[in-house]
Amino acid sequence: MYNADSRFAGIEPFETKIWLASPTMHGDEQKWVKDAFDKNWITTAGENINEVERLIAEYIGVNHAIGLSCGTASLHLAIRLAGERLYGIPKVGHGSLEGHMVFASDMTFDATVNPITYEGGEPVFIDTEPDTWNMSPDALEKAFEIYPDVRLIVVAHLYGTPGKIDAIRRIADKHNALIVEDAAESLGATYKGRQTGTFGDYSVISFNGNKIITGSSGGMLLCADKSDADKIRKWSTQSREAAPWYQHEELGYNYRMSNIIAGVVRGQVPYLEEHIERKKRIYDKYKEGLADLPVTMNPFDTHHSKPNYWLSCMLIDENAMAPMVRGEQDQLWKYEIGKSSPAEILDALSRFNTEGRPVWKPMHMQPIYRSHAFITSCGSGRGQSNAYIKEECMDVGADIFRRGLCLPSDIKMTEEQQDVIIEIIHRCFE
Ligand SMILES: *Cc1c(COP(=O)(O)O)cnc(C)c1O
């Protein structure tokens, strides 16, 4: 299968695997977990939760941060809250978005959009812009022309890079729409000096094991109003009313953060800046080391954005793409002198015991969501083939998915190891 082996002569596989992004612990985490044990707060309440909620609200600059079991649960409650605000309280057994379309980022992790479906809504996918790999404001405008009644937008900041969130907010306001902001990957990133997580009517962060800081799992919903924060705390603990018995007047969930998990997060928060600094060095080193190849790094708005550089990704120039075809679960690639493909590079990386990953496959290309509407900056993109449409109308997400890949971005990777990875990528283009 690998027909150009000699190109890799002299490179040894890494002894221990270098991951895309794995947890980086510092020691304080265990101290706070032990504190939870010592005080016997082994539950979904306790000092660690209170403290991480305070620390994160202060760091991001929001009034309220509510600790929940994961980012996905936080998105679910954020989207339900938005749905109730827009359309009223649904009958028990019905979602709050039943019968309603919701505009959503297309090139993102599926956890961004699944909660729309949990709530009975229908995600309509908005194509990506090439400047930050996030939701295209032009495509969003088009979507409102086609579906003027939509009132909710769920928008993510991919790979720690803030999207064009000012433009998206202007469009949302013009159409009286709410924004749920998915900042799961972008904790610590800023746009025009403001933290991501402050731009949504409701915003969400994640402490999943692969994120910039972690609790092993965990997430938070961020909001401005105390009444919303109170509601989320109540919903996330089974919607118990203040009665002597278990009294339920609203649908409940078991989504609250554990005080043990919160201990891990509490130990990580002081290292967020350090992690971002290290991730930035990784990104800068790839950018410099790959500058002589026909590739570009995942882009950001250098005037207005400070990404958290969670993942370093690269895009191969069209004219340097070697043949590659992808089926639903498999791919084939072919060796060609002076060219390469994401599949070839990912195979090479894995051969040397390091983990890369294709760019997140856009939601409109996912079998589960393939029948949903997809809007490009030229309007409806469903069924369009790149070969038949104008350059400016192309399906940007599909193009980035085809030519892009995420590189090993683990904080514990040494500079020497990263040099070897950069060398492996060079050999792929030989
Ligand atoms: C990780 C992630 C989530 C989900 O967070 P969990 O804590 O894993 O549930 C949501 N959206 C995006 C963009 C993510 O990367």
The ligand as a Gaussian input file, in Angstrom:
#p B3LYP/6-31G(d) Opt

LIG

0 1
 C      -16.026000      19.080000      22.580000
 C      -17.052000      19.870000      21.905000
 C      -18.371000      19.902000      22.356000
 C      -18.895000      18.998000      23.410000
 O      -18.330000      19.096000      24.639000
 P      -18.351000      17.803000      25.611000
 O      -17.886000      18.357000      26.896000
 O      -17.424000      16.809000      25.014000
 O      -19.750000      17.315000      25.673000
 C      -19.260000      20.735000      21.732000
 N      -18.901000      21.480000      20.687000
 C      -17.647000      21.471000      20.212000
 C      -17.312000      22.368000      19.064000
 C      -16.694000      20.646000      20.779000
 O      -15.465000      20.601000      20.262000

